[in-house]
């Protein structure tokens, strides 16, 4: 493949609901552009973009693949993204590098939740887009219904470009609504010009009116002409479409069949004609002088690129996928990672084509390529030169809130698992691992439970290590509700100097449960020498780490040293520390101990039609709704307090309720008294963990 300058490059993400036909469409695009000479099938596991063993086994995309192809004098870098809800990180990586998107809608299934998620992502990244309605060869496909629903959702920016022609229930051709001519398919990627069938005109007039309204809404002059019933010329239509599609103010809707490769050449034409080349300036900082740096795709500018994805494979090795915003990168160049203060030589450069690595000599501004074996570089890092060190803003990814506990199945595999997980996290930016030392558990975080199960499968099949997922433990606390006094006397005699410490302690609840304890002394007459006060406090400090009720940390307690006694020879710091521990234990049952559970504040963004079901589910989870507010027309924000333990499995439930359109986030708020039945269960389960303290 030859080098293409920026004006002839299109970086396009393929988005849509899981199972809508994205990968099949990409296969058809590759075939239509002569990149491949035989169509692969998902069922056969031989498509160009779904090559991972997990993808072949499950028959859906898991990773974003990059498929560059040539069409109409341009290079189109196609990002085939997964549609599964949990795999949003893969889509976000693609969109951070893309300059436009194609949203694929299955003509039979219509506008699905994944379609609306794709639209929202395009809005988030401010990307122009077009919609391709696929599976038009299916008897039950309805292009008209798709256009109708899209128009209801997104208004006058929806512009239908084509209308299918059907004969005897078969998809045989299309009418070009912008030019008002018709074509029939004569073979794979072949067609002939025909007259528009008479039966097409009923829907055609409606589509044409929708298209003209979209064109008219792009300028005051065109709107005035429209209201004056003036006919637009073909030149006016073409110019308005070209400009406004690139700006995203008009969204073309085209159609075809990925399976039969019908209409795919129209899609390729529309990508070249109506979607923009890389033009948005990328703003960064030259950290040497704090000047603003503009990545404006000039090939002769200083080199600046950003890593948009990392591939880390036990067989292929590590590859950093980069988008160049300025300059040209050649093999043997030195590149500098300013964030890591690391300089490396570029050993080899590649163009990715699915699983195929095609070595190239250089990558030009605006294009996408891969660098092998960068040791200190991760997704989101900026690469530049040491003389002009640039840093772009870090890439923003959806934060993972779903987590599970994991345990390593085979003893001795700890290091192997840690290494394998670090490689998975290099590839998947929404996967995180945390060592929860308080509860002595290892936690793995993701967007949803399905993603975590995929990670387990990858570990086993790719890296030959096994982990098991289970429900995590939650960080309860203990506190007291009453006041009481107790003595603690520690006395040991075993020949020679003995051990003697004696304290009288008073314990009270603190209003502030944010702190573990507060220590005071009110000793009168020197019954406990002052030099032992720190030892007494140390005993309290160690006691609250693991409470006598359920071995959870104790919070909100005030400990007062009131009285005691000492021995001139046998008293020691250790004896008084043990004495205060005994006083704490002796008093604890009189203090009305209770368990506190962690409470989080959850914020849910949802289409308003699901608010009733969501609030009902929150009530079942012991949640308390704090309020609701309008996010935008048709969308609500619900805020609620909810026990953290009740959030286990919530991502799956919310996805089920809203069809994947709901989103949530949460943060820890405070501790509250646990209900009796929950406290009882915790205390029983943790009885073996409570320490026994001998007197």
C-alpha positions in Angstrom: 0.0 0.0 0.0 1.4 3.4 -1.0 1.7 6.4 1.3 -1.3 8.7 1.4 -1.2 12.4 2.4 -3.7 13.6 5.0 -6.3 14.9 2.6 -6.7 11.3 1.2 -6.9 9.5 4.6 -10.2 8.6 6.3 -10.0 7.2 9.9 -13.5 5.6 10.4 -14.9 3.7 13.4 -17.6 1.1 12.7 -20.1 1.2 15.6 -23.4 -0.5 16.4 -25.3 -2.9 18.6 -23.7 -6.3 19.2 -24.7 -8.7 16.5 -26.0 -6.1 14.1 -23.5 -7.1 11.3 -20.5 -4.8 11.8 -17.9 -7.5 11.2 -19.7 -8.9 8.2 -19.9 -5.4 6.7 -16.2 -4.8 7.2 -15.5 -8.1 5.5 -17.7 -6.9 2.6 -15.8 -3.6 2.5 -12.5 -5.4 2.4 -13.8 -7.7 -0.4 -15.3 -4.8 -2.4 -12.0 -2.8 -2.2 -10.1 -5.9 -3.4 -8.2 -6.2 -0.1 -9.3 -9.9 0.1 -10.5 -12.1 -2.8 -12.7 -14.4 -0.8 -15.4 -13.5 1.8 -14.9 -14.9 5.3 -17.8 -15.8 7.6 -18.1 -15.3 11.3 -19.5 -18.8 11.6 -16.4 -20.2 10.0 -14.0 -18.1 12.1 -12.1 -16.7 9.1 -13.0 -13.0 8.9 -10.2 -10.5 8.5 -11.1 -8.6 11.7 -12.3 -11.3 14.2 -9.2 -13.4 14.4 -8.7 -13.8 18.2 -9.4 -17.3 19.5 -12.0 -15.9 22.0 -13.8 -14.1 19.1 -13.8 -17.2 16.9 -15.1 -19.3 19.8 -17.8 -16.8 20.9 -18.6 -15.5 17.4 -18.6 -11.9 18.2 -16.0 -9.1 18.3 -14.1 -8.6 21.6 -11.2 -6.4 20.4 -11.1 -3.4 18.0 -9.4 -4.4 14.8 -7.8 -2.0 12.3 -8.4 -2.8 8.6 -6.8 -0.3 6.2 -8.2 -0.4 2.7 -7.9 1.7 -0.5 -10.9 3.2 -2.3 -11.4 6.2 -4.6 -7.9 7.4 -4.3 -8.0 7.3 -0.5 -6.8 5.1 2.3 -9.6 4.2 4.7 -8.4 3.0 8.1 -11.5 1.1 9.4 -11.8 0.4 13.1 -14.1 -2.6 13.6 -15.3 -2.3 17.2 -17.2 -4.7 19.5 -20.8 -3.9 20.2 -21.1 -5.6 23.5 -22.1 -3.2 26.3 -19.1 -4.1 28.6 -16.5 -3.5 25.9 -16.9 0.2 25.8 -13.1 0.7 26.3 -12.4 -0.8 22.9 -14.9 1.6 21.3 -13.4 4.6 23.1 -9.9 3.7 22.0 -11.1 3.6 18.4 -13.0 6.9 18.7 -10.0 8.6 20.1 -8.2 7.9 16.8 -11.2 8.2 14.4 -12.2 11.3 12.6 -15.7 9.9 11.7 -17.9 6.9 12.3 -20.3 4.6 10.5 -23.2 3.5 12.7 -24.4 0.1 11.5 -28.1 -0.7 12.0 -29.6 -4.1 11.3 -32.6 -3.5 9.0 -34.5 -6.4 10.5 -33.8 -5.5 14.2 -34.1 -1.8 13.7 -32.7 0.9 16.0 -31.3 -1.0 19.1 -29.8 0.2 22.4 -26.3 -0.2 20.9 -27.3 2.1 18.1 -28.2 4.8 20.6 -25.0 4.2 22.6 -23.0 4.6 19.4 -24.7 7.9 18.7 -24.0 9.1 22.2 -20.3 8.2 21.8 -20.1 10.1 18.5 -21.6 13.1 20.3 -19.1 12.7 23.1 -16.2 12.7 20.7 -17.9 15.3 18.4 -17.6 13.0 15.4 -19.4 13.3 12.0 -21.2 10.1 11.2 -23.3 8.2 8.7 -25.7 5.4 9.2 -25.6 2.2 7.2 -28.7 0.0 7.3 -27.5 -3.5 6.7 -29.2 -6.9 6.2 -31.6 -5.4 3.6 -31.6 -8.9 1.9 -33.7 -10.1 4.8 -37.4 -10.2 4.0 -38.3 -8.6 7.3 -35.9 -5.7 7.0 -37.5 -2.2 6.9 -35.4 0.7 5.8 -38.4 3.0 6.1 -38.9 2.1 9.8 -35.2 2.7 10.6 -35.3 6.2 9.0 -38.6 7.0 10.8 -37.2 6.0 14.3 -33.9 7.8 13.6 -35.8 10.9 12.6 -37.9 10.7 15.8 -34.8 10.4 17.9 -32.4 12.9 16.2 -34.5 15.2 14.2 -33.9 16.9 10.9 -30.2 16.1 10.7 -31.2 12.6 9.5 -30.9 12.5 5.7 -31.9 9.3 3.8 -29.7 8.9 0.8 -31.2 5.7 -0.6 -34.4 3.7 -0.9 -34.3 0.0 -1.5 -35.9 -1.6 -4.5 -37.7 -4.9 -3.9 -39.1 -7.3 -6.4 -41.0 -10.4 -5.2 -39.8 -9.7 -1.7 -36.1 -9.7 -2.8 -33.7 -6.8 -2.4 -32.6 -6.1 -6.0 -31.4 -2.5 -6.1 -31.8 1.0 -4.8 -32.9 4.5 -5.7 -30.4 7.3 -5.1 -32.6 9.9 -3.4 -30.0 12.7 -3.8 -29.8 12.3 -7.6 -33.2 10.7 -8.2 -31.9 7.8 -10.2 -32.0 4.0 -9.7 -29.7 1.0 -10.0 -30.2 -2.8 -9.9 -27.6 -5.2 -8.7 -26.3 -7.6 -11.4 -23.7 -9.4 -9.3 -21.4 -8.9 -6.3 -20.5 -5.2 -6.2 -22.0 -4.8 -9.7 -25.0 -2.9 -10.9 -26.9 -1.4 -13.9 -28.8 1.9 -14.3 -32.6 1.4 -14.5 -35.8 3.6 -14.4 -37.2 4.3 -10.9 -40.1 1.7 -10.5 -43.5 3.3 -10.2 -44.2 1.5 -6.9 -41.2 3.2 -5.3 -42.6 6.7 -5.5 -45.0 6.6 -2.5 -42.1 6.2 0.0 -39.6 8.0 -2.2 -41.5 11.3 -2.0 -41.4 11.0 1.8 -37.7 10.2 1.8 -37.0 13.0 -0.6 -38.9 15.5 1.6 -36.9 14.4 4.6 -33.7 14.8 2.7 -34.6 18.3 1.4 -35.6 19.4 4.9 -32.2 18.3 6.2 -30.5 20.3 3.4 -32.7 23.4 4.0 -31.9 23.4 7.8 -28.2 23.9 7.1 -28.4 27.6 6.1 -30.8 30.6 6.3 -30.7 31.1 2.5 -31.7 27.5 1.8 -34.4 27.6 4.5 -35.8 30.7 2.9 -35.8 29.1 -0.5 -37.5 26.0 1.0 -40.3 28.0 2.6 -40.8 29.8 -0.8 -41.2 26.4 -2.4 -38.1 26.9 -4.6 -36.5 23.7 -6.0 -32.9 23.2 -5.0 -30.5 22.5 -7.8 -28.4 19.4 -7.7 -25.3 21.5 -7.1 -26.9 23.1 -4.1 -27.8 19.8 -2.7 -24.4 18.2 -3.3 -22.5 21.2 -1.8 -24.8 21.4 1.3 -24.4 17.6 1.9 -20.7 17.6 1.4 -20.0 20.5 3.8 -22.6 19.5 6.5 -21.9 15.8 6.5 -18.3 16.6 7.3 -19.3 18.9 10.0 -21.8 16.4 11.4 -24.9 18.7 11.0 -26.3 16.2 8.5 -26.2 12.4 9.0 -26.6 10.4 5.8 -28.6 7.2 6.0 -27.5 4.6 3.4 -28.3 0.9 3.1 -27.3 -2.5 1.6 -26.3 -6.0 2.6 -23.0 -6.9 4.1 -23.7 -10.6 3.6 -24.3 -10.2 -0.2 -21.9 -7.2 -0.6 -24.8 -5.2 -2.1 -24.6 -1.5 -1.7 -21.2 -1.7 0.0 -19.5 0.2 -2.8 -22.0 3.1 -2.1 -20.9 3.1 1.5 -17.2 3.3 0.5 -18.0 6.1 -1.9 -19.9 8.0 0.8 -17.1 7.6 3.3 -14.6 9.1 0.8 -17.0 11.8 -0.3 -19.0 12.8 2.8 -16.7 12.0 5.8 -13.8 14.2 6.7 -10.1 13.7 6.4 -8.1 14.3 9.7 -8.6 18.0 10.2 -9.2 18.7 13.9 -6.2 20.3 15.4 -4.8 18.3 18.4 -3.7 20.7 21.1 -0.7 19.8 23.3 2.0 21.4 25.4 5.6 21.8 24.7 6.9 21.0 28.2 10.3 22.5 27.4 8.9 26.1 27.2 5.2 25.6 28.1 4.1 26.8 24.7 0.9 25.6 23.1 1.6 22.9 20.4 -0.8 22.4 17.5 -0.9 19.0 15.9 -2.3 20.1 12.5 -1.2 17.1 10.4 1.6 18.8 8.6 4.1 16.1 7.3 7.0 18.5 7.6 6.2 19.5 11.2 7.8 18.2 14.4 6.9 14.6 15.1 4.0 14.2 17.6 1.8 11.1 18.0 -0.4 9.5 20.6 -0.7 5.9 21.5 -4.4 5.0 21.0 -4.2 1.3 21.7 -1.8 -1.4 22.9 -1.6 -4.9 21.7 0.1 -7.2 24.2 0.2 -10.8 23.1 2.3 -13.8 24.4 3.0 -14.8 20.7 2.9 -11.5 18.8 4.6 -9.4 21.4 3.7 -5.8 22.3 2.7 -3.2 19.7 1.7 0.4 20.3 -0.9 1.7 17.9 -0.3 5.4 17.2 -2.0 8.2 15.4 0.3 10.9 14.0 -0.8 14.4 14.5 2.3 16.0 13.1 5.4 15.1 11.2 6.6 11.8 9.8 7.9 8.8 11.8 10.5 6.5 10.2 12.3 3.4 11.4 15.5 4.0 13.4 14.1 7.5 14.6 14.5 8.3 18.2 11.2 9.0 20.0 10.7 10.5 23.4 7.9 9.8 25.9 7.9 13.0 27.9 5.5 11.7 30.6 7.9 8.8 31.3 11.1 10.8 30.5 12.0 7.9 28.3 13.8 7.9 24.9 13.8 4.9 22.7 14.8 4.0 19.1 12.0 2.8 16.8 13.0 -0.7 15.8 10.2 -1.4 13.3 7.0 0.2 12.0 3.9 -1.6 10.9 0.6 -1.2 9.4 -2.0 -3.4 11.1 -4.4 -5.4 8.9 -6.4 -7.5 11.4 -3.8 -10.0 12.7 -1.4 -9.3 9.8 1.6 -7.1 10.4 2.8 -5.3 7.3 6.2 -3.7 7.8 6.5 -0.1 6.5 9.3 2.4 6.4 7.4 5.4 7.7 4.1 6.7 9.0 2.8 10.1 7.8 0.7 12.7 9.7 -2.9 11.7 9.9 -2.3 8.0 9.5 -2.5 5.1 11.9 0.4 2.7 12.4 2.1 0.4 15.0 5.5 0.6 16.8 6.9 -2.6 18.2 8.6 -3.2 21.5 8.2 0.1 23.3 9.0 -0.8 26.9 7.8 2.2 28.9 4.8 3.3 26.8 1.1 2.6 27.5 -2.2 3.7 25.9 -2.7 7.4 26.0 1.0 8.3 26.1 2.3 11.0 23.8 5.4 10.3 21.7 7.5 13.2 20.3 11.2 14.1 20.1 13.5 15.1 22.9 14.2 18.4 21.3 10.5 19.3 21.1 8.9 17.3 23.9 5.1 17.3 23.6 2.3 16.1 25.9 -1.3 15.8 24.7 -4.1 15.5 27.1 -4.6 11.9 28.4 -7.3 9.9 26.7 -10.5 9.7 28.8 -12.1 6.2 29.3 -15.2 5.0 31.1 -14.4 4.3 34.7 -15.0 0.6 35.8 -17.3 0.2 38.8 -18.1 -3.5 38.6 -15.8 -5.7 40.6 -15.4 -9.3 41.8 -13.0 -11.1 44.1 -10.6 -13.4 42.3 -8.5 -16.2 43.7 -5.6 -18.0 42.0 -6.5 -21.7 41.5 -3.0 -23.2 41.4 -0.6 -22.5 44.2 2.7 -21.1 42.9 1.0 -19.3 39.9 1.0 -15.9 41.7 3.8 -14.4 39.6 2.4 -15.8 36.3 -1.1 -14.5 37.1 0.3 -11.0 38.0 2.3 -10.8 34.7 -0.7 -12.0 32.6 -3.1 -9.6 34.3 -0.7 -6.7 33.6 -0.7 -7.6 29.9 -4.5 -7.8 29.9 -4.6 -4.3 31.5 -2.2 -3.0 28.9 -4.7 -4.1 26.2 -7.9 -3.3 28.0 -7.8 0.2 29.6 -11.1 -0.4 31.5 -9.7 -3.5 33.4 -8.1 -2.8 36.8 -6.7 -5.0 39.6 -6.6 -3.9 43.2 -5.1 -5.6 46.3 -7.7 -4.9 49.0 -5.4 -5.4 52.0 -8.1 -4.5 54.6 -10.3 -7.5 53.5 -7.4 -9.6 52.4 -8.7 -10.1 48.9 -7.7 -9.5 45.3 -10.2 -7.5 43.3 -10.6 -7.2 39.5 -12.6 -4.3 38.1 -14.4 -3.9 34.8 -17.4 -2.3 33.1 -19.5 -5.4 33.6 -19.5 -9.0 34.7 -19.3 -10.3 31.1 -16.0 -8.4 30.6 -14.6 -10.0 33.8 -15.6 -13.5 32.6 -13.9 -12.7 29.3 -10.7 -11.8 31.2 -10.8 -15.1 33.0 -11.1 -17.0 29.7 -8.3 -15.0 28.2 -6.0 -15.8 31.1 -6.6 -19.5 30.7 -6.5 -19.7 26.9 -3.7 -17.1 26.2 -1.5 -17.3 29.3 -2.4 -20.8 30.7 -3.2 -19.5 34.2 -6.5 -20.0 36.0 -8.3 -17.7 38.4 -11.8 -18.0 39.9 -14.2 -15.2 40.5 -16.5 -14.9 43.5 -18.5 -12.4 45.4 -16.2 -9.9 47.2 -16.1 -9.2 50.9 -17.3 -5.8 52.0 -15.5 -3.5 54.5 -17.9 -3.4 57.5 -17.0 -1.5 60.7 -17.8 -1.9 64.4 -18.8 0.9 66.8 -20.4 1.3 70.2 -23.6 2.9 71.3 -23.3 3.0 75.1 -20.8 4.1 77.8 -19.2 1.8 80.3 -16.1 1.4 82.6 -13.9 -1.7 82.9 -10.7 -2.7 84.5 -7.9 -4.4 82.8 -5.2 -6.1 84.9 -2.3 -7.9 83.3 -0.2 -9.9 85.8 2.5 -12.5 85.0 5.0 -14.1 87.2 7.5 -16.6 85.9 10.6 -16.2 88.1 12.7 -13.0 88.2 11.0 -9.8 87.1 7.3 -10.3 86.4 4.8 -8.2 84.4 2.2 -6.0 86.1 -0.1 -3.4 84.6 -3.5 -2.3 86.0 -5.9 0.3 84.4 -9.4 1.4 84.9 -10.8 2.7 81.5 -14.0 4.5 80.6 -15.3 4.1 77.0 -17.9 6.4 75.3 -19.3 6.7 71.8 -17.8 9.5 69.7 -20.0 11.6 67.4 -17.3 11.4 64.7 -17.2 7.9 63.2 -14.6 9.1 60.6 -11.9 8.4 63.2 -11.1 5.2 65.0 -10.6 6.4 68.6 -9.7 9.4 70.7 -7.6 8.8 73.9 -7.7 10.9 77.0 -6.3 10.5 80.6 -8.0 11.7 83.8 -5.7 10.0 86.3 -5.6 11.6 89.7 -2.8 11.1 92.2 -0.3 9.4 89.9 -1.8 5.9 90.3 -0.6 5.2 86.7 2.9 6.8 86.1 2.8 9.2 83.1 5.5 7.4 81.3 3.0 4.5 80.8 0.3 6.6 79.2 1.6 6.1 75.7 1.6 2.3 76.3 -2.0 2.5 77.4 -2.9 4.4 74.2 -1.0 1.9 72.2 -3.2 -0.9 73.6 -6.3 0.9 72.4 -4.8 1.6 69.0 -4.1 -2.1 68.5 -7.5 -3.1 69.9 -9.5 -1.1 67.4 -7.8 -2.6 64.4 -9.8 -5.8 64.9 -12.9 -5.6 67.0 -14.2 -8.3 69.3 -17.6 -8.4 67.6 -16.8 -9.6 64.1 -13.1 -8.8 63.7 -13.8 -5.6 61.7 -12.1 -2.2 62.5 -13.7 -0.3 65.4 -14.5 3.4 64.8 -16.1 6.2 66.8 -14.8 5.3 70.3 -13.5 7.6 73.1 -11.1 5.9 75.6 -10.4 7.6 78.9 -7.8 6.3 81.3 -9.4 7.0 84.8 -7.3 5.0 87.3 -5.0 2.1 87.8 -2.1 0.8 89.8 1.6 0.0 89.1 4.4 -2.1 90.6 7.8 -0.4 91.2 9.7 -3.4 89.7 7.3 -5.4 87.5 5.4 -2.7 85.7 6.4 -2.2 82.0 5.1 -0.6 78.8 4.2 -4.0 77.5 2.2 -4.8 80.7 0.2 -1.6 80.5 -0.5 -2.1 76.8 -1.9 -5.5 77.5 -3.9 -4.1 80.5 -5.6 -1.6 78.3 -6.4 -4.3 75.7 -8.0 -6.3 78.5 -10.0 -3.3 79.7 -11.2 -2.8 76.1 -12.3 -6.4 75.8 -13.9 -6.5 79.2 -16.0 -3.4 78.5 -16.9 -4.2 74.9 -20.1 -6.2 75.5 -21.4 -3.5 77.8 -20.9 -0.8 75.2 -23.7 -1.9 72.9 -21.5 -2.8 70.0 -23.1 -2.8 66.5 -21.9 -3.4 62.9 -21.8 -0.5 60.4 -22.1 -1.2 56.7 -20.6 1.0 54.0 -23.1 3.2 52.1 -22.4 4.6 48.7 -24.1 7.3 46.7 -25.0 6.1 43.3 -25.9 8.3 40.3 -27.8 6.7 37.4 -28.3 8.2 34.0 -31.3 6.6 32.2 -33.9 7.2 29.6 -37.0 8.4 31.5 -39.2 5.4 30.5 -37.1 3.2 32.8 -37.2 5.3 35.9 -40.0 3.4 37.6 -38.3 0.0 37.2 -35.0 1.4 38.3 -36.5 3.0 41.5 -38.3 -0.3 42.2 -35.1 -2.2 42.0 -33.3 0.3 44.2 -35.9 -0.2 46.9 -35.3 -4.0 46.7 -31.6 -3.3 47.3 -32.4 -1.1 50.3 -31.6 2.0 48.4 -33.0 5.5 49.4 -33.7 7.8 46.4 -32.2 11.2 47.2 -33.7 13.0 44.1 -34.3 13.0 40.4 -33.4 15.7 37.8 -33.8 16.1 34.1 -30.5 15.5 32.2 -31.9 16.3 28.8 -35.2 15.8 27.0 -36.1 12.1 27.6 -33.3 11.4 30.0 -33.2 11.4 33.8 -30.6 11.4 36.5 -31.4 9.4 39.7 -29.3 9.9 42.8 -29.7 7.4 45.7 -27.9 6.1 48.8 -27.4 2.4 48.7 -25.4 -0.2 50.8 -22.2 -1.1 48.9 -22.9 -4.8 49.3 -26.2 -4.3 47.3 -24.3 -3.0 44.3 -22.9 -6.5 43.5 -24.3 -7.5 40.2 -25.9 -4.1 39.6 -24.3 -3.4 36.2 -26.0 -6.6 34.8 -29.3 -5.6 36.3 -29.2 -2.0 35.0 -28.3 -3.3 31.6 -31.2 -5.7 31.7 -33.7 -3.0 32.8 -32.6 -0.4 30.3 -31.4 -2.5 27.4 -27.9 -1.2 27.9 -28.9 2.5 27.8 -28.5 3.1 31.5 -25.2 4.2 33.1 -24.1 4.5 36.7 -21.3 5.6 38.9 -20.9 5.6 42.7 -18.6 6.7 45.5 -18.4 5.8 49.1 -20.4 8.1 51.3 -20.4 6.9 54.9 -21.1 4.1 57.3 -24.5 3.3 58.7 -25.8 0.7 61.2 -26.4 -2.6 59.4 -29.9 -4.2 59.7 -30.1 -6.9 62.4 -30.3 -9.9 60.0 -27.3 -8.7 58.0 -25.3 -8.0 61.2 -26.2 -11.4 62.6 -25.0 -13.2 59.5 -21.7 -11.3 59.4 -21.0 -12.0 63.0 -21.7 -15.7 62.6 -19.6 -16.0 59.5 -16.6 -14.2 61.1 -16.7 -15.8 64.5 -13.5 -17.7 63.8 -11.6 -14.5 62.9 -12.2 -12.9 66.3 -9.0 -12.9 68.4 -9.0 -14.4 71.9 -6.9 -12.4 74.4 -5.6 -14.2 77.4 -5.5 -12.4 80.7 
